[in-house]
Amino acid sequence: MPLFEYTRWDGSQQFLPQSVDTVFDQLSEYLMQYGERVLRNMDDLEDEMPEVVDLIQKEGLIEKDTEGQWRVTPKGIRRIQDKSLDDLFQSFRRDSLGRHDTAEKGEGTVPVEDTRPYVYGDSLANLNLHETIKNAYIRQGGGVPIRLSSEDYVVHETEYQTRCATVVLIDMSGSMNRYGKYYTTKKVALALQGMVRARYPQDSLQMIGFYTFANLMNERQLINSAPKPVSMFDSRIHLRFDLDHPAHRVPQHFTNIHAGLRLARNVLSRQPAANKQIIVITDGEPTAHIEGREVVLIYPPAEKTATHTLAEVRNCANAGIRVSSFALIEDYFYLGLVNFVEEMARVSRGVAAYCSTDEIGNLVFESFVGGRRTRRFGH
């Protein structure tokens, strides 16, 4: 049995990590919590622990761009996504995942374990060759050559898998910085990316961050993102800013669900998928909306902003887009927010739920994959 001696580290001993992946996973946790400012401090870490940074870089998980700034590589991004997915799978049952909720049959099919006799019109791509040859061999009483007959053919059952286009709207307002709300939301979004890449490669999945404005985020931007810091503390705020010629300093920390939904609807209108959905994750009522070419900021939340937002929810529903809304109620039961997401569900005939950060992953994944399957039997 190995013996270990423990003593206080006095700084003179050399320390090398046992696993590059373990070190990168810890770096990823900091990225999830604090965003790109972690990468801006990588030079300091390189000065203090060059062996650690060198190991991660040689493994191809981080690199410097053409401007000499540190960034996570595509390999590193995939590891963060897969690690997020693994972490979430440990928190809820794997068998809760099904196929996409679908109202119509899609283009692709996926083989399943069941088999059945061939019927005219079936694709020979689904032929179970082993069972087919065995049937022919038995029918002719053994021997070679084996001569196939139509009655010998056996095919795999197939399950329709509808192509789905999804946009996840992520609240980046100032309040998301509390109680790990943004950290958990980002982890759920990255896990979704990992699952779509592995299980639904025909799908489209895009992320939009909404705050005072709304912007598409690619994978690297999502990893580097963080909530917008609060810059105004007035008890009442009513401001307008020109979108075409914004002021030098526009407060970023407001909640513009309206802008996020408009951008998501525009993105989905260019997708050919049969099923389209928007998943909204927020922790507050909307406090910003768009009027013409102006963004309007109102606090406390006003009926005017809610009306504009719900009108856009209705536009999404009329375009055939399913809207699922999830309200993060972490520190207190926010009745106004609960009422608002329920109203969004009523207008869109979609899904609404309020939950804690411990529950958001399970609920979002269930909303994404659904539970209804359409299986093809017979011809």
Secondary structure, DSSP 8 states (H G I E B T S, - for coil): ----------S-S----S-HHHHHHHHHHHHHHHTTHHHHTHHHHHHH-HHHHHHHHHTTSEEE-TTS-EEE-HHHHHHHHHHHHHHHHTTS-GGG------SS--SEEEEEEEEEE--TT--GGGB-HHHHHHHHHHHTTS-SS----GGG-EEEEEEEE--EEEEEEEE-SGGGGSTTHHHHHHHHHHHHHHHHHHH-TTSEEEEEEESSSEEEE-HHHHHH----------SSEEEEEESSS--S-----S--HHHHHHHHHHHHTT---SEEEEEEEESS---EEEETTEEEEEES--HHHHHHHHHHHHHHHHTTEEEEEEEE--SS--HHHHHHHHHHHHHHT-EEEEE-HHHHHHHHHHHHH-S---EE---
